[in-house]
Protein backbone atom coordinates (compact mmCIF):
# COMPACT_ATOMS: atom_id res chain seq x y z
CA UNK A 1 0.00 0.00 0.00
CA UNK A 2 1.27 3.47 -0.90
CA UNK A 3 2.61 5.41 2.08
CA UNK A 4 2.37 9.20 1.99
CA UNK A 5 4.48 11.59 4.06
CA UNK A 6 2.42 14.70 4.85
CA UNK A 7 4.21 17.74 6.26
CA UNK A 8 2.51 20.41 8.35
CA UNK A 9 -0.27 17.92 9.01
CA UNK A 10 -2.03 20.04 11.65
CA UNK A 11 -2.63 22.93 9.24
CA UNK A 12 -6.08 23.96 7.96
CA UNK A 13 -5.52 22.56 4.46
CA UNK A 14 -3.42 19.61 5.59
CA UNK A 15 -6.11 18.24 7.92
CA UNK A 16 -8.47 17.98 4.94
CA UNK A 17 -5.72 16.35 2.88
CA UNK A 18 -5.14 13.89 5.71
CA UNK A 19 -8.82 12.98 5.86
CA UNK A 20 -8.91 12.51 2.07
CA UNK A 21 -5.81 10.29 2.19
CA UNK A 22 -7.22 8.11 4.96
CA UNK A 23 -10.62 7.80 3.28
CA UNK A 24 -8.89 6.59 0.11
CA UNK A 25 -6.89 3.98 1.96
CA UNK A 26 -3.41 5.51 1.95
CA UNK A 27 -1.01 4.86 4.78
CA UNK A 28 0.11 8.20 6.22
CA UNK A 29 3.07 9.39 8.21
CA UNK A 30 2.32 12.92 9.36
CA UNK A 31 4.80 15.54 10.47
CA UNK A 32 3.89 17.90 13.31
CA UNK A 33 5.80 20.53 15.27
CA UNK A 34 4.86 19.33 18.76
CA UNK A 35 3.15 16.67 20.85
CA UNK A 36 0.23 19.09 21.22
CA UNK A 37 -0.37 19.05 17.47
CA UNK A 38 0.01 15.25 17.42
CA UNK A 39 -2.69 14.93 20.10
CA UNK A 40 -4.90 17.28 18.07
CA UNK A 41 -4.73 14.97 15.03
CA UNK A 42 -5.20 11.84 17.12
CA UNK A 43 -8.38 13.43 18.47
CA UNK A 44 -9.65 14.14 14.96
CA UNK A 45 -8.77 10.69 13.60
CA UNK A 46 -9.04 8.37 16.63
CA UNK A 47 -9.37 5.16 14.63
CA UNK A 48 -6.65 5.86 12.06
CA UNK A 49 -3.35 3.98 12.12
CA UNK A 50 -1.37 7.18 11.78
CA UNK A 51 2.38 7.42 12.11
CA UNK A 52 3.95 10.66 13.30
CA UNK A 53 7.23 12.53 13.03
CA UNK A 54 8.10 15.72 14.90
CA UNK A 55 9.97 18.05 12.56
CA UNK A 56 10.96 21.70 12.25
CA UNK A 57 11.10 23.48 8.87
CA UNK A 58 14.17 25.37 10.00
CA UNK A 59 16.23 22.41 11.26
CA UNK A 60 17.73 19.35 9.58
CA UNK A 61 17.15 17.09 12.59
CA UNK A 62 15.06 14.03 11.84
CA UNK A 63 14.10 14.71 8.22
CA UNK A 64 16.04 11.86 6.61
CA UNK A 65 14.79 9.20 9.01
CA UNK A 66 11.22 10.54 8.93
CA UNK A 67 10.77 10.00 5.20
CA UNK A 68 12.29 6.51 5.01
CA UNK A 69 9.85 3.95 3.70
CA UNK A 70 7.48 6.51 2.19
CA UNK A 71 6.47 6.58 -1.48
CA UNK A 72 4.99 10.08 -1.82
CA UNK A 73 5.73 13.45 -0.24
CA UNK A 74 2.95 16.02 0.15
CA UNK A 75 4.61 19.17 1.44
CA UNK A 76 2.12 21.68 2.83
CA UNK A 77 4.11 23.24 5.66
CA UNK A 78 4.84 26.96 5.20
CA UNK A 79 4.27 30.05 7.36
CA UNK A 80 1.17 32.15 6.47
CA UNK A 81 0.70 35.30 8.57
CA UNK A 82 -1.99 37.95 8.11
CA UNK A 83 0.47 40.76 8.86
CA UNK A 84 3.70 41.78 7.15
CA UNK A 85 6.81 40.77 9.14
CA UNK A 86 9.41 43.36 10.05
CA UNK A 87 11.98 41.36 8.11
CA UNK A 88 10.68 39.60 4.94
CA UNK A 89 13.36 36.95 5.42
CA UNK A 90 11.51 35.76 8.52
CA UNK A 91 8.98 34.31 6.07
CA UNK A 92 11.15 33.68 3.04
CA UNK A 93 13.93 31.69 4.72
CA UNK A 94 11.75 29.01 6.40
CA UNK A 95 9.56 28.68 3.29
CA UNK A 96 12.46 28.17 0.88
CA UNK A 97 14.76 26.26 3.21
CA UNK A 98 11.90 24.11 4.49
CA UNK A 99 10.86 23.18 0.95
CA UNK A 100 14.41 22.26 -0.02
CA UNK A 101 14.88 20.36 3.25
CA UNK A 102 11.77 18.28 2.46
CA UNK A 103 12.81 17.76 -1.17
CA UNK A 104 16.32 16.61 -0.23
CA UNK A 105 14.93 14.20 2.36
CA UNK A 106 12.52 12.84 -0.27
CA UNK A 107 15.39 12.27 -2.68
CA UNK A 108 17.45 10.50 -0.01
CA UNK A 109 14.45 8.30 0.82
CA UNK A 110 14.03 7.32 -2.85
CA UNK A 111 10.67 9.10 -3.18
CA UNK A 112 9.73 9.73 -6.82
CA UNK A 113 6.44 11.63 -6.36
CA UNK A 114 6.11 15.04 -4.71
CA UNK A 115 3.03 17.26 -4.37
CA UNK A 116 3.80 20.78 -3.14
CA UNK A 117 1.31 23.29 -1.77
CA UNK A 118 2.20 26.61 -3.36
CA UNK A 119 -0.19 29.55 -3.81
CA UNK A 120 -1.89 31.83 -6.32
CA UNK A 121 0.36 34.40 -4.63
CA UNK A 122 3.18 32.84 -6.67
CA UNK A 123 1.22 33.54 -9.88
CA UNK A 124 -0.72 36.81 -9.88
CA UNK A 125 1.93 39.53 -9.59
CA UNK A 126 4.12 39.23 -12.64
CA UNK A 127 5.71 42.64 -13.06
CA UNK A 128 5.78 42.72 -16.88
CA UNK A 129 2.14 41.63 -17.29
CA UNK A 130 -0.68 44.20 -17.68
CA UNK A 131 -2.07 44.83 -14.18
CA UNK A 132 -5.70 44.21 -15.12
CA UNK A 133 -5.01 41.05 -17.13
CA UNK A 134 -6.01 37.85 -15.28
CA UNK A 135 -3.25 35.32 -14.64
CA UNK A 136 -2.84 31.59 -15.11
CA UNK A 137 -0.20 28.93 -14.43
CA UNK A 138 2.12 30.40 -17.09
CA UNK A 139 2.57 33.51 -14.93
CA UNK A 140 5.02 33.91 -12.06
CA UNK A 141 4.99 36.59 -9.39
CA UNK A 142 8.09 38.81 -9.52
CA UNK A 143 9.49 38.48 -5.96
CA UNK A 144 11.62 41.64 -6.15
CA UNK A 145 8.80 43.90 -7.34
CA UNK A 146 7.91 46.62 -4.78
CA UNK A 147 4.22 45.59 -4.95
CA UNK A 148 5.03 42.06 -3.80
CA UNK A 149 4.67 41.30 -0.09
CA UNK A 150 6.82 38.97 1.99
CA UNK A 151 4.30 36.11 1.88
CA UNK A 152 3.94 36.37 -1.91
CA UNK A 153 7.72 36.41 -2.30
CA UNK A 154 8.11 33.44 0.06
CA UNK A 155 5.65 31.27 -1.85
CA UNK A 156 7.15 32.24 -5.21
CA UNK A 157 10.74 31.58 -4.20
CA UNK A 158 9.86 28.33 -2.42
CA UNK A 159 8.01 27.00 -5.47
CA UNK A 160 10.81 28.06 -7.82
CA UNK A 161 13.31 26.31 -5.54
CA UNK A 162 11.27 23.10 -5.83
CA UNK A 163 11.12 23.28 -9.63
CA UNK A 164 14.87 23.99 -9.79
CA UNK A 165 15.45 20.98 -7.56
CA UNK A 166 13.61 18.59 -9.89
CA UNK A 167 15.49 19.95 -12.90
CA UNK A 168 18.62 18.64 -11.17
CA UNK A 169 16.79 15.49 -10.01
CA UNK A 170 14.56 14.53 -12.97
CA UNK A 171 13.61 11.17 -11.45
CA UNK A 172 11.28 13.09 -9.09
CA UNK A 173 7.86 13.97 -10.55
CA UNK A 174 6.64 17.26 -9.03
CA UNK A 175 3.17 18.78 -9.04
CA UNK A 176 2.34 22.09 -7.39
CA UNK A 177 -1.14 23.05 -6.23
CA UNK A 178 -1.56 26.84 -6.06
CA UNK A 179 -4.63 27.83 -4.00
CA UNK A 180 -6.09 31.29 -3.68
CA UNK A 181 -7.46 32.36 -0.28
CA UNK A 182 -8.75 29.12 1.19
CA UNK A 183 -12.26 29.17 2.66
CA UNK A 184 -14.58 26.33 3.62
CA UNK A 185 -15.30 24.33 6.77
CA UNK A 186 -12.40 23.87 9.23
CA UNK A 187 -12.12 20.48 10.88
CA UNK A 188 -11.72 21.98 14.34
CA UNK A 189 -11.60 25.32 16.15
CA UNK A 190 -7.98 26.02 15.16
CA UNK A 191 -8.39 27.42 11.68
CA UNK A 192 -5.99 29.25 9.40
CA UNK A 193 -5.34 32.82 8.36
CA UNK A 194 -7.93 32.80 5.56
CA UNK A 195 -10.69 32.11 8.07
CA UNK A 196 -9.29 34.76 10.39
CA UNK A 197 -9.95 37.18 7.53
CA UNK A 198 -13.56 35.92 7.34
CA UNK A 199 -13.87 36.50 11.08
CA UNK A 200 -12.58 40.06 10.66
CA UNK A 201 -15.10 40.72 7.88
CA UNK A 202 -17.92 39.41 10.10
CA UNK A 203 -17.12 41.26 13.31
CA UNK A 204 -16.47 44.85 12.28
CA UNK A 205 -12.69 44.60 12.49
CA UNK A 206 -12.64 45.73 8.84
CA UNK A 207 -14.77 48.93 8.92
CA UNK A 208 -13.95 49.71 5.28
CA UNK A 209 -12.93 47.07 2.76
CA UNK A 210 -9.58 47.53 1.02
CA UNK A 211 -10.32 48.23 -2.69
CA UNK A 212 -8.85 44.96 -3.95
CA UNK A 213 -9.60 41.55 -5.42
CA UNK A 214 -9.31 38.20 -3.71
CA UNK A 215 -9.07 34.91 -5.59
CA UNK A 216 -10.54 32.13 -3.47
CA UNK A 217 -11.21 28.40 -3.30
CA UNK A 218 -12.82 25.84 -0.99
CA UNK A 219 -10.45 23.80 1.19
CA UNK A 220 -12.23 20.57 0.19
CA UNK A 221 -11.30 21.14 -3.46
CA UNK A 222 -7.71 21.94 -2.53
CA UNK A 223 -7.45 18.70 -0.55
CA UNK A 224 -8.87 16.50 -3.28
CA UNK A 225 -6.53 18.03 -5.85
CA UNK A 226 -3.50 17.13 -3.72
CA UNK A 227 -4.62 13.54 -3.30
CA UNK A 228 -5.89 13.02 -6.87
CA UNK A 229 -2.54 14.29 -8.20
CA UNK A 230 -0.67 11.37 -6.65
CA UNK A 231 -1.69 8.93 -9.39
CA UNK A 232 -2.88 11.30 -12.11
CA UNK A 233 -0.24 11.13 -14.83
CA UNK A 234 -1.35 14.38 -16.47
CA UNK A 235 -0.42 16.36 -13.36
CA UNK A 236 3.23 15.35 -13.29
CA UNK A 237 5.60 18.23 -13.99
CA UNK A 238 2.81 20.83 -13.85
CA UNK A 239 1.39 23.52 -11.59
CA UNK A 240 -2.35 23.99 -11.03
CA UNK A 241 -4.18 27.04 -9.75
CA UNK A 242 -6.83 26.06 -7.20
CA UNK A 243 -9.07 29.01 -7.97
CA UNK A 244 -12.85 28.96 -7.92
CA UNK A 245 -13.42 32.67 -8.54
CA UNK A 246 -12.33 36.23 -7.80
CA UNK A 247 -14.32 38.79 -5.81
CA UNK A 248 -13.78 42.24 -4.36
CA UNK A 249 -13.35 42.13 -0.60
CA UNK A 250 -16.42 44.37 -0.31
CA UNK A 251 -18.40 41.78 -2.29
CA UNK A 252 -17.30 39.03 0.11
CA UNK A 253 -18.62 41.19 2.95
CA UNK A 254 -21.90 41.64 1.09
CA UNK A 255 -22.27 37.87 0.65
CA UNK A 256 -21.81 37.46 4.39
CA UNK A 257 -24.29 40.26 5.15
CA UNK A 258 -26.93 38.68 2.93
CA UNK A 259 -26.42 35.41 4.82
CA UNK A 260 -26.69 37.06 8.24
CA UNK A 261 -27.97 40.63 8.55
CA UNK A 262 -26.60 40.95 12.10
CA UNK A 263 -22.97 40.81 10.95
CA UNK A 264 -20.87 43.96 11.07
CA UNK A 265 -19.46 43.65 7.56
CA UNK A 266 -17.83 46.60 5.76
CA UNK A 267 -20.33 48.82 3.95
CA UNK A 268 -17.92 50.60 1.61
CA UNK A 269 -14.42 50.48 0.20
CA UNK A 270 -11.65 52.55 1.75
CA UNK A 271 -10.55 55.46 -0.47
CA UNK A 272 -7.07 55.03 -1.91
CA UNK A 273 -5.90 58.41 -0.56
CA UNK A 274 -6.68 57.22 2.96
CA UNK A 275 -4.76 54.01 2.45
CA UNK A 276 -1.78 55.97 1.14
CA UNK A 277 -1.78 58.13 4.25
CA UNK A 278 -2.11 55.12 6.55
CA UNK A 279 0.57 53.32 4.56
CA UNK A 280 3.10 55.89 5.72
CA UNK A 281 2.73 54.50 9.24
CA UNK A 282 1.60 50.90 8.72
CA UNK A 283 3.50 48.16 6.90
CA UNK A 284 0.30 46.13 6.57
CA UNK A 285 -1.58 48.97 4.87
CA UNK A 286 1.41 49.67 2.65
CA UNK A 287 1.24 46.02 1.60
CA UNK A 288 -2.45 46.37 0.70
CA UNK A 289 -1.58 49.24 -1.65
CA UNK A 290 0.36 46.74 -3.78
CA UNK A 291 -2.99 45.07 -4.56
CA UNK A 292 -4.82 48.25 -5.59
CA UNK A 293 -5.29 48.99 -9.27
CA UNK A 294 -4.59 45.44 -10.42
CA UNK A 295 -6.53 42.22 -10.71
CA UNK A 296 -5.50 39.25 -8.61
CA UNK A 297 -7.74 36.97 -10.69
CA UNK A 298 -6.28 33.58 -11.56
CA UNK A 299 -7.96 31.06 -13.85
CA UNK A 300 -8.80 27.64 -12.45
CA UNK A 301 -9.76 26.27 -15.87
CA UNK A 302 -6.67 24.08 -16.24
CA UNK A 303 -7.35 22.35 -12.93
CA UNK A 304 -11.01 21.71 -13.71
CA UNK A 305 -10.11 20.22 -17.10
CA UNK A 306 -7.23 18.05 -15.86
CA UNK A 307 -8.83 16.84 -12.63
CA UNK A 308 -12.29 16.53 -14.18
CA UNK A 309 -14.36 18.43 -11.61
CA UNK A 310 -16.01 21.79 -10.95
CA UNK A 311 -14.84 24.02 -8.13
CA UNK A 312 -17.22 24.64 -5.25
CA UNK A 313 -18.49 28.25 -5.67
CA UNK A 314 -16.72 30.88 -3.58
CA UNK A 315 -20.05 31.89 -2.02
CA UNK A 316 -20.61 28.38 -0.66
CA UNK A 317 -17.04 28.15 0.63
CA UNK A 318 -17.31 31.57 2.30
CA UNK A 319 -20.59 30.75 4.06
CA UNK A 320 -19.19 27.40 5.24
CA UNK A 321 -16.33 29.38 6.80
CA UNK A 322 -18.72 31.86 8.39
CA UNK A 323 -20.84 29.07 9.89
CA UNK A 324 -17.74 27.60 11.51
CA UNK A 325 -16.55 30.97 12.84
CA UNK A 326 -20.01 31.69 14.25
CA UNK A 327 -20.17 28.31 15.97
CA UNK A 328 -16.67 28.76 17.38
CA UNK A 329 -17.53 32.19 18.78
CA UNK A 330 -20.75 30.82 20.30
CA UNK A 331 -18.85 27.96 21.96
CA UNK A 332 -16.32 30.45 23.35
CA UNK A 333 -19.12 32.43 24.99
CA UNK A 334 -20.61 29.31 26.54
CA UNK A 335 -17.36 28.10 28.09
C-alpha positions as CSV (number, residue, x, y, z in Angstrom):
1,X,0.0,0.0,0.0
2,X,1.3,3.5,-0.9
3,X,2.6,5.4,2.1
4,X,2.4,9.2,2.0
5,X,4.5,11.6,4.1
6,X,2.4,14.7,4.8
7,X,4.2,17.7,6.3
8,X,2.5,20.4,8.4
9,X,-0.3,17.9,9.0
10,X,-2.0,20.0,11.6
11,X,-2.6,22.9,9.2
12,X,-6.1,24.0,8.0
13,X,-5.5,22.6,4.5
14,X,-3.4,19.6,5.6
15,X,-6.1,18.2,7.9
16,X,-8.5,18.0,4.9
17,X,-5.7,16.4,2.9
18,X,-5.1,13.9,5.7
19,X,-8.8,13.0,5.9
20,X,-8.9,12.5,2.1
21,X,-5.8,10.3,2.2
22,X,-7.2,8.1,5.0
23,X,-10.6,7.8,3.3
24,X,-8.9,6.6,0.1
25,X,-6.9,4.0,2.0
26,X,-3.4,5.5,1.9
27,X,-1.0,4.9,4.8
28,X,0.1,8.2,6.2
29,X,3.1,9.4,8.2
30,X,2.3,12.9,9.4
31,X,4.8,15.5,10.5
32,X,3.9,17.9,13.3
33,X,5.8,20.5,15.3
34,X,4.9,19.3,18.8
35,X,3.1,16.7,20.8
36,X,0.2,19.1,21.2
37,X,-0.4,19.0,17.5
38,X,0.0,15.3,17.4
39,X,-2.7,14.9,20.1
40,X,-4.9,17.3,18.1
41,X,-4.7,15.0,15.0
42,X,-5.2,11.8,17.1
43,X,-8.4,13.4,18.5
44,X,-9.6,14.1,15.0
45,X,-8.8,10.7,13.6
46,X,-9.0,8.4,16.6
47,X,-9.4,5.2,14.6
48,X,-6.6,5.9,12.1
49,X,-3.3,4.0,12.1
50,X,-1.4,7.2,11.8
51,X,2.4,7.4,12.1
52,X,3.9,10.7,13.3
53,X,7.2,12.5,13.0
54,X,8.1,15.7,14.9
55,X,10.0,18.1,12.6
56,X,11.0,21.7,12.2
57,X,11.1,23.5,8.9
58,X,14.2,25.4,10.0
59,X,16.2,22.4,11.3
60,X,17.7,19.3,9.6
61,X,17.2,17.1,12.6
62,X,15.1,14.0,11.8
63,X,14.1,14.7,8.2
64,X,16.0,11.9,6.6
65,X,14.8,9.2,9.0
66,X,11.2,10.5,8.9
67,X,10.8,10.0,5.2
68,X,12.3,6.5,5.0
69,X,9.8,4.0,3.7
70,X,7.5,6.5,2.2
71,X,6.5,6.6,-1.5
72,X,5.0,10.1,-1.8
73,X,5.7,13.5,-0.2
74,X,2.9,16.0,0.1
75,X,4.6,19.2,1.4
76,X,2.1,21.7,2.8
77,X,4.1,23.2,5.7
78,X,4.8,27.0,5.2
79,X,4.3,30.0,7.4
80,X,1.2,32.1,6.5
81,X,0.7,35.3,8.6
82,X,-2.0,37.9,8.1
83,X,0.5,40.8,8.9
84,X,3.7,41.8,7.2
85,X,6.8,40.8,9.1
86,X,9.4,43.4,10.1
87,X,12.0,41.4,8.1
88,X,10.7,39.6,4.9
89,X,13.4,36.9,5.4
90,X,11.5,35.8,8.5
91,X,9.0,34.3,6.1
92,X,11.2,33.7,3.0
93,X,13.9,31.7,4.7
94,X,11.7,29.0,6.4
95,X,9.6,28.7,3.3
96,X,12.5,28.2,0.9
97,X,14.8,26.3,3.2
98,X,11.9,24.1,4.5
99,X,10.9,23.2,1.0
100,X,14.4,22.3,0.0
101,X,14.9,20.4,3.2
102,X,11.8,18.3,2.5
103,X,12.8,17.8,-1.2
104,X,16.3,16.6,-0.2
105,X,14.9,14.2,2.4
106,X,12.5,12.8,-0.3
107,X,15.4,12.3,-2.7
108,X,17.5,10.5,0.0
109,X,14.5,8.3,0.8
110,X,14.0,7.3,-2.8
111,X,10.7,9.1,-3.2
112,X,9.7,9.7,-6.8
113,X,6.4,11.6,-6.4
114,X,6.1,15.0,-4.7
115,X,3.0,17.3,-4.4
116,X,3.8,20.8,-3.1
117,X,1.3,23.3,-1.8
118,X,2.2,26.6,-3.4
119,X,-0.2,29.6,-3.8
120,X,-1.9,31.8,-6.3
121,X,0.4,34.4,-4.6
122,X,3.2,32.8,-6.7
123,X,1.2,33.5,-9.9
124,X,-0.7,36.8,-9.9
125,X,1.9,39.5,-9.6
126,X,4.1,39.2,-12.6
127,X,5.7,42.6,-13.1
128,X,5.8,42.7,-16.9
129,X,2.1,41.6,-17.3
130,X,-0.7,44.2,-17.7
131,X,-2.1,44.8,-14.2
132,X,-5.7,44.2,-15.1
133,X,-5.0,41.0,-17.1
134,X,-6.0,37.8,-15.3
135,X,-3.2,35.3,-14.6
136,X,-2.8,31.6,-15.1
137,X,-0.2,28.9,-14.4
138,X,2.1,30.4,-17.1
139,X,2.6,33.5,-14.9
140,X,5.0,33.9,-12.1
141,X,5.0,36.6,-9.4
142,X,8.1,38.8,-9.5
143,X,9.5,38.5,-6.0
144,X,11.6,41.6,-6.1
145,X,8.8,43.9,-7.3
146,X,7.9,46.6,-4.8
147,X,4.2,45.6,-4.9
148,X,5.0,42.1,-3.8
149,X,4.7,41.3,-0.1
150,X,6.8,39.0,2.0
151,X,4.3,36.1,1.9
152,X,3.9,36.4,-1.9
153,X,7.7,36.4,-2.3
154,X,8.1,33.4,0.1
155,X,5.6,31.3,-1.9
156,X,7.1,32.2,-5.2
157,X,10.7,31.6,-4.2
158,X,9.9,28.3,-2.4
159,X,8.0,27.0,-5.5
160,X,10.8,28.1,-7.8
161,X,13.3,26.3,-5.5
162,X,11.3,23.1,-5.8
163,X,11.1,23.3,-9.6
164,X,14.9,24.0,-9.8
165,X,15.5,21.0,-7.6
166,X,13.6,18.6,-9.9
167,X,15.5,19.9,-12.9
168,X,18.6,18.6,-11.2
169,X,16.8,15.5,-10.0
170,X,14.6,14.5,-13.0
171,X,13.6,11.2,-11.4
172,X,11.3,13.1,-9.1
173,X,7.9,14.0,-10.5
174,X,6.6,17.3,-9.0
175,X,3.2,18.8,-9.0
176,X,2.3,22.1,-7.4
177,X,-1.1,23.1,-6.2
178,X,-1.6,26.8,-6.1
179,X,-4.6,27.8,-4.0
180,X,-6.1,31.3,-3.7
181,X,-7.5,32.4,-0.3
182,X,-8.7,29.1,1.2
183,X,-12.3,29.2,2.7
184,X,-14.6,26.3,3.6
185,X,-15.3,24.3,6.8
186,X,-12.4,23.9,9.2
187,X,-12.1,20.5,10.9
188,X,-11.7,22.0,14.3
189,X,-11.6,25.3,16.2
190,X,-8.0,26.0,15.2
191,X,-8.4,27.4,11.7
192,X,-6.0,29.2,9.4
193,X,-5.3,32.8,8.4
194,X,-7.9,32.8,5.6
195,X,-10.7,32.1,8.1
196,X,-9.3,34.8,10.4
197,X,-10.0,37.2,7.5
198,X,-13.6,35.9,7.3
199,X,-13.9,36.5,11.1
200,X,-12.6,40.1,10.7
201,X,-15.1,40.7,7.9
202,X,-17.9,39.4,10.1
203,X,-17.1,41.3,13.3
204,X,-16.5,44.9,12.3
205,X,-12.7,44.6,12.5
206,X,-12.6,45.7,8.8
207,X,-14.8,48.9,8.9
208,X,-14.0,49.7,5.3
209,X,-12.9,47.1,2.8
210,X,-9.6,47.5,1.0
211,X,-10.3,48.2,-2.7
212,X,-8.8,45.0,-3.9
213,X,-9.6,41.5,-5.4
214,X,-9.3,38.2,-3.7
215,X,-9.1,34.9,-5.6
216,X,-10.5,32.1,-3.5
217,X,-11.2,28.4,-3.3
218,X,-12.8,25.8,-1.0
219,X,-10.5,23.8,1.2
220,X,-12.2,20.6,0.2
221,X,-11.3,21.1,-3.5
222,X,-7.7,21.9,-2.5
223,X,-7.5,18.7,-0.6
224,X,-8.9,16.5,-3.3
225,X,-6.5,18.0,-5.9
226,X,-3.5,17.1,-3.7
227,X,-4.6,13.5,-3.3
228,X,-5.9,13.0,-6.9
229,X,-2.5,14.3,-8.2
230,X,-0.7,11.4,-6.6
231,X,-1.7,8.9,-9.4
232,X,-2.9,11.3,-12.1
233,X,-0.2,11.1,-14.8
234,X,-1.3,14.4,-16.5
235,X,-0.4,16.4,-13.4
236,X,3.2,15.4,-13.3
237,X,5.6,18.2,-14.0
238,X,2.8,20.8,-13.9
239,X,1.4,23.5,-11.6
240,X,-2.3,24.0,-11.0
241,X,-4.2,27.0,-9.7
242,X,-6.8,26.1,-7.2
243,X,-9.1,29.0,-8.0
244,X,-12.9,29.0,-7.9
245,X,-13.4,32.7,-8.5
246,X,-12.3,36.2,-7.8
247,X,-14.3,38.8,-5.8
248,X,-13.8,42.2,-4.4
249,X,-13.3,42.1,-0.6
250,X,-16.4,44.4,-0.3
251,X,-18.4,41.8,-2.3
252,X,-17.3,39.0,0.1
253,X,-18.6,41.2,2.9
254,X,-21.9,41.6,1.1
255,X,-22.3,37.9,0.6
256,X,-21.8,37.5,4.4
257,X,-24.3,40.3,5.2
258,X,-26.9,38.7,2.9
259,X,-26.4,35.4,4.8
260,X,-26.7,37.1,8.2
261,X,-28.0,40.6,8.5
262,X,-26.6,40.9,12.1
263,X,-23.0,40.8,10.9
264,X,-20.9,44.0,11.1
265,X,-19.5,43.7,7.6
266,X,-17.8,46.6,5.8
267,X,-20.3,48.8,4.0
268,X,-17.9,50.6,1.6
269,X,-14.4,50.5,0.2
270,X,-11.7,52.5,1.7
271,X,-10.6,55.5,-0.5
272,X,-7.1,55.0,-1.9
273,X,-5.9,58.4,-0.6
274,X,-6.7,57.2,3.0
275,X,-4.8,54.0,2.5
276,X,-1.8,56.0,1.1
277,X,-1.8,58.1,4.2
278,X,-2.1,55.1,6.5
279,X,0.6,53.3,4.6
280,X,3.1,55.9,5.7
281,X,2.7,54.5,9.2
282,X,1.6,50.9,8.7
283,X,3.5,48.2,6.9
284,X,0.3,46.1,6.6
285,X,-1.6,49.0,4.9
286,X,1.4,49.7,2.7
287,X,1.2,46.0,1.6
288,X,-2.4,46.4,0.7
289,X,-1.6,49.2,-1.7
290,X,0.4,46.7,-3.8
291,X,-3.0,45.1,-4.6
292,X,-4.8,48.2,-5.6
293,X,-5.3,49.0,-9.3
294,X,-4.6,45.4,-10.4
295,X,-6.5,42.2,-10.7
296,X,-5.5,39.2,-8.6
297,X,-7.7,37.0,-10.7
298,X,-6.3,33.6,-11.6
299,X,-8.0,31.1,-13.8
300,X,-8.8,27.6,-12.4
301,X,-9.8,26.3,-15.9
302,X,-6.7,24.1,-16.2
303,X,-7.3,22.3,-12.9
304,X,-11.0,21.7,-13.7
305,X,-10.1,20.2,-17.1
306,X,-7.2,18.0,-15.9
307,X,-8.8,16.8,-12.6
308,X,-12.3,16.5,-14.2
309,X,-14.4,18.4,-11.6
310,X,-16.0,21.8,-11.0
311,X,-14.8,24.0,-8.1
312,X,-17.2,24.6,-5.2
313,X,-18.5,28.2,-5.7
314,X,-16.7,30.9,-3.6
315,X,-20.1,31.9,-2.0
316,X,-20.6,28.4,-0.7
317,X,-17.0,28.2,0.6
318,X,-17.3,31.6,2.3
319,X,-20.6,30.8,4.1
320,X,-19.2,27.4,5.2
321,X,-16.3,29.4,6.8
322,X,-18.7,31.9,8.4
323,X,-20.8,29.1,9.9
324,X,-17.7,27.6,11.5
325,X,-16.6,31.0,12.8
326,X,-20.0,31.7,14.2
327,X,-20.2,28.3,16.0
328,X,-16.7,28.8,17.4
329,X,-17.5,32.2,18.8
330,X,-20.7,30.8,20.3
331,X,-18.8,28.0,22.0
332,X,-16.3,30.5,23.4
333,X,-19.1,32.4,25.0
334,X,-20.6,29.3,26.5
335,X,-17.4,28.1,28.1
